[in-house]
């Protein structure tokens, strides 16, 4: 499997990690790691079946896969 990231995807991933660090505990680059893990969890799970395929991570995929993470971070600040 070949995994490629567009420049827009990289920007979107960095923005999500930054935003979560701003709104929650700032754990630095570890947040980036958890964001990427969440983004690629389906790809990682299906990796054996994706042999020989090219997977392109673009900004739309980032928004689709991480929208629930961002929304959850937004609501956490209102929970006492």
VMD Tcl script that builds the backbone (N, CA, C; Angstrom):
set m [mol new atoms 240]
animate dup $m
set s [atomselect $m all]
$s set {name element resname resid chain x y z} {
  {N N UNK 1 A 0.843 -1.171 0.000}
  {CA C UNK 1 A 0.000 0.000 0.000}
  {C C UNK 1 A 0.891 1.237 0.000}
  {N N UNK 2 A 0.488 2.215 -0.769}
  {CA C UNK 2 A 1.197 3.493 -0.820}
  {C C UNK 2 A 0.276 4.550 -0.217}
  {N N UNK 3 A 0.756 5.260 0.786}
  {CA C UNK 3 A -0.026 6.271 1.486}
  {C C UNK 3 A 0.554 7.641 1.156}
  {N N UNK 4 A -0.283 8.520 0.619}
  {CA C UNK 4 A 0.158 9.865 0.244}
  {C C UNK 4 A -0.731 10.903 0.916}
  {N N UNK 5 A -0.122 12.017 1.306}
  {CA C UNK 5 A -0.840 13.123 1.931}
  {C C UNK 5 A -0.727 14.350 1.035}
  {N N UNK 6 A -1.847 14.998 0.752}
  {CA C UNK 6 A -1.788 16.266 0.027}
  {C C UNK 6 A -1.337 17.360 0.995}
  {N N UNK 7 A -0.863 18.465 0.435}
  {CA C UNK 7 A -0.454 19.589 1.283}
  {C C UNK 7 A -1.629 20.110 2.099}
  {N N UNK 8 A -2.813 20.132 1.477}
  {CA C UNK 8 A -4.012 20.601 2.180}
  {C C UNK 8 A -4.367 19.684 3.344}
  {N N UNK 9 A -4.162 18.392 3.178}
  {CA C UNK 9 A -4.426 17.438 4.258}
  {C C UNK 9 A -3.480 17.673 5.425}
  {N N UNK 10 A -2.228 17.910 5.123}
  {CA C UNK 10 A -1.246 18.163 6.184}
  {C C UNK 10 A -1.624 19.421 6.961}
  {N N UNK 11 A -2.024 20.458 6.241}
  {CA C UNK 11 A -2.468 21.691 6.908}
  {C C UNK 11 A -3.693 21.425 7.784}
  {N N UNK 12 A -4.652 20.663 7.271}
  {CA C UNK 12 A -5.876 20.367 8.027}
  {C C UNK 12 A -5.568 19.545 9.274}
  {N N UNK 13 A -4.682 18.571 9.157}
  {CA C UNK 13 A -4.289 17.740 10.303}
  {C C UNK 13 A -3.624 18.609 11.369}
  {N N UNK 14 A -2.705 19.452 10.948}
  {CA C UNK 14 A -2.013 20.336 11.892}
  {C C UNK 14 A -2.999 21.282 12.576}
  {N N UNK 15 A -3.981 21.782 11.825}
  {CA C UNK 15 A -4.973 22.692 12.399}
  {C C UNK 15 A -5.821 21.979 13.462}
  {N N UNK 16 A -6.239 20.757 13.178}
  {CA C UNK 16 A -7.040 19.996 14.147}
  {C C UNK 16 A -6.229 19.764 15.420}
  {N N UNK 17 A -4.976 19.347 15.267}
  {CA C UNK 17 A -4.135 19.101 16.444}
  {C C UNK 17 A -3.925 20.380 17.241}
  {N N UNK 18 A -3.662 21.479 16.554}
  {CA C UNK 18 A -3.467 22.763 17.234}
  {C C UNK 18 A -4.732 23.172 17.983}
  {N N UNK 19 A -5.867 23.064 17.279}
  {CA C UNK 19 A -7.140 23.471 17.886}
  {C C UNK 19 A -7.450 22.642 19.134}
  {N N UNK 20 A -7.218 21.346 19.054}
  {CA C UNK 20 A -7.485 20.495 20.216}
  {C C UNK 20 A -6.546 20.828 21.359}
  {N N UNK 21 A -5.289 21.137 21.059}
  {CA C UNK 21 A -4.359 21.542 22.110}
  {C C UNK 21 A -4.777 22.861 22.735}
  {N N UNK 22 A -5.360 23.762 21.958}
  {CA C UNK 22 A -5.821 25.040 22.475}
  {C C UNK 22 A -7.049 24.874 23.365}
  {N N UNK 23 A -7.956 23.974 22.977}
  {CA C UNK 23 A -9.230 23.827 23.678}
  {C C UNK 23 A -9.186 22.827 24.820}
  {N N UNK 24 A -8.208 21.947 24.803}
  {CA C UNK 24 A -8.078 20.934 25.847}
  {C C UNK 24 A -6.676 21.060 26.422}
  {N N UNK 25 A -6.252 20.063 27.124}
  {CA C UNK 25 A -4.890 20.063 27.651}
  {C C UNK 25 A -3.900 20.090 26.490}
  {N N UNK 26 A -2.917 20.969 26.573}
  {CA C UNK 26 A -1.895 21.067 25.528}
  {C C UNK 26 A -0.850 19.985 25.772}
  {N N UNK 27 A -0.900 18.947 24.924}
  {CA C UNK 27 A 0.066 17.853 25.064}
  {C C UNK 27 A 1.069 17.854 23.916}
  {N N UNK 28 A 1.133 18.976 23.219}
  {CA C UNK 28 A 2.133 19.167 22.178}
  {C C UNK 28 A 1.998 18.194 21.022}
  {N N UNK 29 A 3.134 17.680 20.585}
  {CA C UNK 29 A 3.179 16.804 19.412}
  {C C UNK 29 A 2.465 15.476 19.639}
  {N N UNK 30 A 2.277 15.096 20.891}
  {CA C UNK 30 A 1.522 13.861 21.150}
  {C C UNK 30 A 0.091 13.986 20.642}
  {N N UNK 31 A -0.442 15.197 20.649}
  {CA C UNK 31 A -1.783 15.411 20.105}
  {C C UNK 31 A -1.785 15.115 18.601}
  {N N UNK 32 A -0.747 15.547 17.918}
  {CA C UNK 32 A -0.630 15.276 16.490}
  {C C UNK 32 A -0.624 13.773 16.230}
  {N N UNK 33 A 0.071 13.032 17.056}
  {CA C UNK 33 A 0.111 11.577 16.911}
  {C C UNK 33 A -1.284 10.973 17.076}
  {N N UNK 34 A -2.019 11.411 18.077}
  {CA C UNK 34 A -3.349 10.845 18.292}
  {C C UNK 34 A -4.313 11.234 17.174}
  {N N UNK 35 A -4.154 12.437 16.628}
  {CA C UNK 35 A -5.000 12.869 15.517}
  {C C UNK 35 A -4.730 11.998 14.286}
  {N N UNK 36 A -3.466 11.767 13.986}
  {CA C UNK 36 A -3.116 10.938 12.825}
  {C C UNK 36 A -3.584 9.502 13.031}
  {N N UNK 37 A -3.453 8.984 14.248}
  {CA C UNK 37 A -3.942 7.627 14.531}
  {C C UNK 37 A -5.443 7.531 14.283}
  {N N UNK 38 A -6.192 8.519 14.748}
  {CA C UNK 38 A -7.644 8.534 14.543}
  {C C UNK 38 A -7.976 8.632 13.052}
  {N N UNK 39 A -7.270 9.493 12.351}
  {CA C UNK 39 A -7.490 9.681 10.922}
  {C C UNK 39 A -7.274 8.389 10.142}
  {N N UNK 40 A -6.265 7.637 10.509}
  {CA C UNK 40 A -5.868 6.463 9.731}
  {C C UNK 40 A -6.319 5.134 10.327}
  {N N UNK 41 A -7.197 5.159 11.325}
  {CA C UNK 41 A -7.574 3.905 11.969}
  {C C UNK 41 A -8.205 2.915 11.003}
  {N N UNK 42 A -9.058 3.366 10.090}
  {CA C UNK 42 A -9.664 2.450 9.114}
  {C C UNK 42 A -8.623 1.912 8.141}
  {N N UNK 43 A -7.743 2.788 7.689}
  {CA C UNK 43 A -6.684 2.372 6.773}
  {C C UNK 43 A -5.777 1.349 7.460}
  {N N UNK 44 A -5.428 1.607 8.705}
  {CA C UNK 44 A -4.571 0.670 9.446}
  {C C UNK 44 A -5.240 -0.684 9.606}
  {N N UNK 45 A -6.521 -0.669 9.926}
  {CA C UNK 45 A -7.258 -1.914 10.124}
  {C C UNK 45 A -7.341 -2.713 8.826}
  {N N UNK 46 A -7.557 -2.006 7.715}
  {CA C UNK 46 A -7.733 -2.667 6.419}
  {C C UNK 46 A -6.432 -2.840 5.644}
  {N N UNK 47 A -5.307 -2.476 6.218}
  {CA C UNK 47 A -4.029 -2.493 5.499}
  {C C UNK 47 A -3.732 -3.806 4.783}
  {N N UNK 48 A -3.948 -4.965 5.396}
  {CA C UNK 48 A -3.644 -6.205 4.673}
  {C C UNK 48 A -4.440 -6.349 3.375}
  {N N UNK 49 A -5.648 -5.818 3.357}
  {CA C UNK 49 A -6.493 -5.912 2.162}
  {C C UNK 49 A -6.185 -4.826 1.137}
  {N N UNK 50 A -5.370 -3.860 1.507}
  {CA C UNK 50 A -5.082 -2.728 0.631}
  {C C UNK 50 A -3.726 -2.852 -0.064}
  {N N UNK 51 A -3.110 -4.004 0.025}
  {CA C UNK 51 A -1.790 -4.211 -0.580}
  {C C UNK 51 A -1.827 -3.832 -2.056}
  {N N UNK 52 A -0.848 -3.046 -2.462}
  {CA C UNK 52 A -0.742 -2.635 -3.848}
  {C C UNK 52 A -1.589 -1.436 -4.225}
  {N N UNK 53 A -2.408 -0.956 -3.312}
  {CA C UNK 53 A -3.273 0.187 -3.610}
  {C C UNK 53 A -2.608 1.500 -3.189}
  {N N UNK 54 A -3.058 2.562 -3.782}
  {CA C UNK 54 A -2.601 3.911 -3.453}
  {C C UNK 54 A -3.724 4.611 -2.697}
  {N N UNK 55 A -3.433 5.067 -1.500}
  {CA C UNK 55 A -4.389 5.791 -0.673}
  {C C UNK 55 A -3.915 7.241 -0.587}
  {N N UNK 56 A -4.770 8.159 -0.997}
  {CA C UNK 56 A -4.435 9.583 -0.936}
  {C C UNK 56 A -5.279 10.215 0.168}
  {N N UNK 57 A -4.600 10.773 1.138}
  {CA C UNK 57 A -5.271 11.489 2.221}
  {C C UNK 57 A -5.348 12.946 1.799}
  {N N UNK 58 A -6.577 13.442 1.638}
  {CA C UNK 58 A -6.769 14.835 1.252}
  {C C UNK 58 A -7.557 15.561 2.347}
  {N N UNK 59 A -7.759 16.849 2.141}
  {CA C UNK 59 A -8.443 17.661 3.159}
  {C C UNK 59 A -9.866 17.180 3.408}
  {N N UNK 60 A -10.546 16.706 2.366}
  {CA C UNK 60 A -11.911 16.202 2.552}
  {C C UNK 60 A -11.928 14.977 3.458}
  {N N UNK 61 A -10.956 14.094 3.276}
  {CA C UNK 61 A -10.877 12.904 4.127}
  {C C UNK 61 A -10.606 13.313 5.577}
  {N N UNK 62 A -9.731 14.283 5.769}
  {CA C UNK 62 A -9.421 14.753 7.124}
  {C C UNK 62 A -10.683 15.305 7.778}
  {N N UNK 63 A -11.424 16.137 7.054}
  {CA C UNK 63 A -12.655 16.719 7.601}
  {C C UNK 63 A -13.677 15.630 7.923}
  {N N UNK 64 A -13.817 14.680 7.019}
  {CA C UNK 64 A -14.788 13.602 7.221}
  {C C UNK 64 A -14.431 12.738 8.430}
  {N N UNK 65 A -13.183 12.330 8.520}
  {CA C UNK 65 A -12.767 11.404 9.575}
  {C C UNK 65 A -12.606 12.074 10.936}
  {N N UNK 66 A -12.300 13.364 10.948}
  {CA C UNK 66 A -11.995 14.020 12.225}
  {C C UNK 66 A -13.078 14.985 12.691}
  {N N UNK 67 A -14.157 15.118 11.947}
  {CA C UNK 67 A -15.199 16.060 12.356}
  {C C UNK 67 A -15.783 15.696 13.716}
  {N N UNK 68 A -15.959 14.400 13.987}
  {CA C UNK 68 A -16.508 14.000 15.288}
  {C C UNK 68 A -15.545 14.310 16.424}
  {N N UNK 69 A -14.251 14.249 16.169}
  {CA C UNK 69 A -13.248 14.565 17.192}
  {C C UNK 69 A -13.297 16.046 17.525}
  {N N UNK 70 A -13.387 16.876 16.504}
  {CA C UNK 70 A -13.446 18.327 16.716}
  {C C UNK 70 A -14.740 18.698 17.414}
  {N N UNK 71 A -15.857 18.124 16.994}
  {CA C UNK 71 A -17.148 18.419 17.621}
  {C C UNK 71 A -17.148 17.988 19.082}
  {N N UNK 72 A -16.556 16.842 19.380}
  {CA C UNK 72 A -16.483 16.363 20.760}
  {C C UNK 72 A -15.658 17.326 21.609}
  {N N UNK 73 A -14.584 17.850 21.048}
  {CA C UNK 73 A -13.763 18.816 21.779}
  {C C UNK 73 A -14.558 20.088 22.046}
  {N N UNK 74 A -15.388 20.490 21.093}
  {CA C UNK 74 A -16.213 21.690 21.270}
  {C C UNK 74 A -17.206 21.518 22.416}
  {N N UNK 75 A -17.818 20.349 22.546}
  {CA C UNK 75 A -18.820 20.137 23.589}
  {C C UNK 75 A -18.193 19.852 24.942}
  {N N UNK 76 A -16.980 19.322 24.991}
  {CA C UNK 76 A -16.334 19.015 26.267}
  {C C UNK 76 A -16.157 20.248 27.130}
  {N N UNK 77 A -15.941 21.391 26.518}
  {CA C UNK 77 A -15.705 22.596 27.318}
  {C C UNK 77 A -16.969 23.066 28.042}
  {N N UNK 78 A -18.148 22.552 27.628}
  {CA C UNK 78 A -19.401 22.931 28.278}
  {C C UNK 78 A -19.840 21.950 29.352}
  {N N UNK 79 A -19.158 20.843 29.456}
  {CA C UNK 79 A -19.516 19.823 30.452}
  {C C UNK 79 A -18.781 20.146 31.749}
  {N N UNK 80 A -19.526 20.186 32.846}
  {CA C UNK 80 A -18.929 20.520 34.144}
  {C C UNK 80 A -18.226 19.356 34.760}
}
mol reanalyze $m
mol bondsrecalc $m
mol representation Tube
mol addrep $m
